[in-house]
């Protein structure tokens, strides 16, 4: 029974250990994913190409880094809506309906972390 408890505890701690200190890499991955997506970024009703969107996210992160101590907080506080208007950002990929950027980025983050867990 002790062995089972130990194995369970280690399994729960592994993701935290793998991702600890990896915030910068995760955020850079998310910004790069936007820039390389070929999707359209909709910000305050205006459409922007993927490279422009990534550039905008980098600028927001540079200015608001203190508010994004995790990748989740980056998504929530900097990459999901306008800090001025409060309007949600959307990402529209070819042939698909626009989705809130927060949902799109969260899916990319889960994929990224899943790949990390497999490689460890």
C-alpha positions, -999 to +999 in steps of 0.1 A: +000+000+000+029+024+008+044+017-026+011+025-043+008+058-024+044+067-033+039+059-070+006+079-070+023+109-053+051+108-079+027+106-108+009+137-095+042+156-090+057+147-123+038+173-144+047+201-119+084+191-121+084+189-159+068+223-163+084+242-134+106+270-146+093+265-181+070+295-183+092+315-208+095+285-231+058+278-230+049+314-237+074+316-265+059+284-279+024+299-278+034+331-295+053+312-322+023+289-327+002+319-334+028+334-358+033+301-377-004+292-378-014+310-410-046+319-392-063+353-390-063+371-356-093+392-349-086+420-324-111+447-317-130+439-349-099+442-371-084+413-389-046+407-386-023+381-402-006+356-380+028+373-379+012+406-369-007+388-342+025+372-328+042+406-328+013+421-309+014+393-283+052+397-279+047+434-272+019+427-247+041+401-230+071+424-229+050+452-213+029+430-190+053+402-181+047+407-144+011+398-149+019+365-166+039+344-142+025+312-158+015+303-193-022+301-181-020+337-168-004+348-201-034+334-219-059+348-195-045+382-188-026+392-220-036+370-250-073+366-247-087+401-248-079+437-253-067+454-222-082+487-235-116+477-248-121+444-229-132+427-262-122+391-267-096+382-293-105+355-318-085+332-341-099+321-374-081+293-393-089+285-429-122+266-432-131+269-395-152+292-375-134+318-354-127+306-318-117+327-288-079+330-287-079+318-251-094+285-261-071+281-291-040+289-271-051+266-242-053+238-267-018+245-280-005+246-245-020+212-237-005+198-269+029+213-260+028+199-224+016+165-237+046+162-259+069+172-230+054+145-208+059+118-235+095+128-240+102+126-202 
